[in-house]
Structure formats: structure tokens, C-alpha cells
């Protein structure tokens, strides 16, 4: 009996360990874990493994790392420092949690009071090239503004949807339904309308060294977009391609920085846009549909072959709604797109726009809303 | 302890209806009946996700109700709809009768005029059916939220009729191809299983199970070839269905071994390659090399 209770405790601990390691597990899973153990038998580790894996995992990522966690916990003597059940994580998590509430609130307040202080300061900030924002303070303000801008865009997109009232074609089924109350006489007509949907956005941000002055602002901008539009994905590219949507989605800015830093090995190196695009086409092409807007933020200074990006863009374009290329260098006086990759890619992008100030980002609004 | 026995027995039952399942999948399906949670299946296209639902309904000997999701799927197509034409007809007929307006209304909005769509169908069966919700990622987020509600309460409310309680709890299987991220709430509620491309042995068993007339030699070669193809750099990797198609095609062309009839192999490759780029990449020389390795 006591042994049984001991195993129950072990299971509860394991579920908690899973939660601390980022598995999406609630209280109900705790109860079900006991049932799984009962059903699969606790004596057979293989079956317990299978059962708990199905219960506790909720996506492919979980699926792949479950075995390690399971092994680390249930095989005696293999409990590694990485998965310490009691130490660090919960405390850190709590502190982080507080950070989310407090920190974000403060940041927001600062933002509002900043706006109240006067429009002119903001105005000038909006027109400054990001690379001249030397001090950390104005950099952060610019980042925050970029994020707010992205949120505002969403409101605009949604409003357009609501304004679509009267359709042109009659919705027959609904009309018949409406006429029920008039005894079958179609007094009240119903119209069919084409629903305007939010575009699906895919952002690809060049984080190579040549972009280092700009990339952080764009990461913040994409964070705003990702939080505002649910159907959006962000990728960072340099010599490889990294999916950063989940990292950007974290509510706390500091933690976002941390996780970006974690996945950012190789950032600020060279760029191989063509290969990044190729990888995108291969691994993530399922995310594409006909109302997808593909935004590339890059200066086009590419170290790979110039033909590859163009080739890939042509392939992507066939399946996308629109390709927008934002180039921060375009805002500089006397700049002309002359690099091989840029020249080759130009014919394949629908919009080629500067993106060096907040104002130039604001000018993107019609592009986003007209999909 | 009879648990292990359960799992093996379940696996064998699935085998009898023609599905070669991993032990771990069988274990998960046993849990599905035990915990009464929906099961979310993910994996590449063509690994047999949808097939699981079909097989489960055969094993349990119960109806399979399938809801294919698509963009713009709404309540009318997924849950219920009133049969308006019928209702109108009834109104016209009732005009002649001396029924009071209340009872007439009651009659018009009764279950007789309700068209049941898959979700409502699934919860009003006498015996628990298998409800297969295919490609849930194609439906909108709003629908996903609604589905979540139905799957947790197992009741559906129809404004004109009241709440319809479930008479039986269906076994729910959801499949997803990851065209968009599913909500955490849905993921948490479901059991999860990631279906991978089968290993050599398993795929061989599948081919043997489905195509009884195939020779051992050809089956081995076909599977080895397809496995090599999957490891390569293709745009669309061939799934199990494609393997079976190809094997059937070769059987039809009376090929006994891949190396003795190169033209037939080339001709029948259309079963495996699904994009122009892929078929261009597979030149005769490449195919010959791969055949040589597979034999």
C-alpha cells in the first residue's frame, strides 16, 4: 500500500517536472497520469513511457524530447543537473512571472507617459534613421513604437472587414430561412459577401552583421505583428533559417531577449539568403496559402550565389499573394540596389520599400491591408 | 496483469483489419478508450493518420463519422442546419389545418426538420461512434474554439430546440498537417501521437498485408527503393499509399524484380513522384543507381 502511494508521489513529481520543462500540462493530466499508470502497468517502463508520452506531449517538439526527460527521471542515477526537479526552475519561473506582470505594466506606463510628454519628441524619433539611435533609451522607445505600430495595423485590417456590409449576390439558403417568418414570402433578402480575411503574414528577417543596426528594431516590429495577428510567422535568417515565432511570442521582453539569444548562434555573421529561402520552401511550405504575404527584411548584401535567391523567390511568388522586400539601406541618400542578389531579386518582389525609420514602417499599412 | 495482453490484442485486432500498427500506437489507442480524451495525430502527409480512424471504427465495429475540415467551415456544415424547404412546405400545409400558432411553431422546429451534420450526428448515436475530424488545422480558429467546447461538454445547443445532450461519447480522432499552429488549449486536451514514416520492416509488413499477390523479392525491393527515395531531397516525399500504389502498378505490369525491367520501373514512377521538379530530378541514371542499391 505504501509502495503504491510512493509511486503515486513519483508520478505527481514527474508530471510537475514535465510542466517545469515546458510541457503543457495541467491538473487534469495529473489525475490522468495515475490512470495511465494503472492501465499501462507501472512495472513495464516501455508501456509507461508510451502512455505518458501520449498524455503529456502536445506537439512534435515535446514528442522528440520526451524520451530524454523520461529516461532522466525514471532511470535511477541518471538524474542530470539539467532536469533537477526541485532546484532553480520554479523560483526562477516565479520571479519571471512577476517580471511579466510588473515589468510589462511599467513599460506600458512609460510608453504612455512618453506620448503625453509631447508629440514633437516622438515625431522626430519617427523620422530618425534607426542607425542614428545611439542611446539605449531612444532605441527602446523606437522598438516599442514599432511594436505598437504593428498592433495598430491590425485594428485597421479588422475595420475593413467590418465595413463590408452589402454583398452583391443573394444568399439563397439564408433568404429562404428568413422568409420562414413571413410564411414563405421572401421579404427579407440575405446577401452573400466575400469575407475579407486577414492576410497570413510571414516575416523573414535578415540578422546578419550588415543588418545588425536594424535587426533588433525589426524583431520588435515582428513581435508586435505576431502578437497582433494570430496568423503570422517569423523567421530569422543569416546563413541558416531559424523559426522564431515562439520566442517572440513570450510576454516578457527580457525573456524574449534571452530565448532569442539562445537560438541565435551564428547571428551577425554573413548572409546566405538563397539557401535560407530554399530551406523555407522545403520545410515550411505547408504554411503557405494564396493569401499569404511574405515580407523580407534584408539589405540584400548576400555572400551566396546571386541567382539562388531570385530562383527561390520566383518559386515562392507563384504561391504567395504578395512579396514585400524591405530594405533599410534604401532610405539612405545615393543608395541604389546594385548588389547581385538584390538586383536579381527585384523583379520578383511586388513591393520594394525603404524601412529605415518608423515612418517608413507606417507607410507599409496600405500594403498590409490591401491583401 | 492483463494490460500488456490488452495492448497486444488490440494490435492484433488492428492487424486483422489490415492496419500494421506500432505497439506504442496500440497502447495510445487503448488509453483513448480508457481516458475518453480525443487523440491528436500529427505527422507528414501520407503516413496513415486518417486510416487510424477508419481502422478504429472497424475494430470497435461502430460507425465512422468523418468531418473534413476546410477554410470557412461553419456551424451549418459541421453541426446542424434546419431543413428550410421542408419547413416551408409544412407551413403551407399547416395553414389549412386548425392548429394553434404555438403548436404549429413547435412542430416546425422539431427534430424532424433538423438536418444533422457530423458533430451532432456523432453525439446522438446509440452506440459510441468514431468521430474523425480530419485536417483540423485547415479550419478557422473560431471553429477550433467551438470544437473545443463541444469536445469538453459533449452537448450542443440549438437555439430553437434547446440543448441536445450526448447519448454516447464518440471516440474522437483529430488529424493535423501543421499548416498552422493549433491552439494550446486544444493540444492540452488531447492525447498526442506523432506518426512517422514506417521503418523498413514495418513498411514491408504493410505491403504484404495489403497486396497478397506480391512476391517477397519485389516487396523488399519496392520498400527499399521508397525508403531510399524518402531519405533523398524530394519536394514531396512519397507516403505509404504511394508505396502501395507503386507496388500494385508493378504487380500489374508483371514485374518480378526491379532490375529486370527498367522501362516499366521508369514508367510506373509516376506513382511516387508528385511534382514536376521531382520527376525531372529522377533521371534514368539516378533511378538505375537506386535500383541497383535496392536489389
Interface residues (C-beta under 8 A of the other chain):
Chain A: X24 X25 X26 X29 X32 X35 X36 X39 X40 X41 X43 X44 X47 X50 X51 X53 X54 X55 X57 X58 X59 X60 X62 X63 X173 X176 X177 X179 X180 X183 X184 X195 X200 X230 X231 X245 X282 X286 X287 X289
Chain B: X1 X3 X4 X7 X23 X24 X27 X28 X30 X31 X34 X35 X37 X39 X40 X42 X71 X72 X76 X82 X84 X85 X87 X88 X91 X92 X95 X108 X141 X177 X178 X179 X180 X181 X184 X187 X188 X190 X191 X192 X193 X194 X235
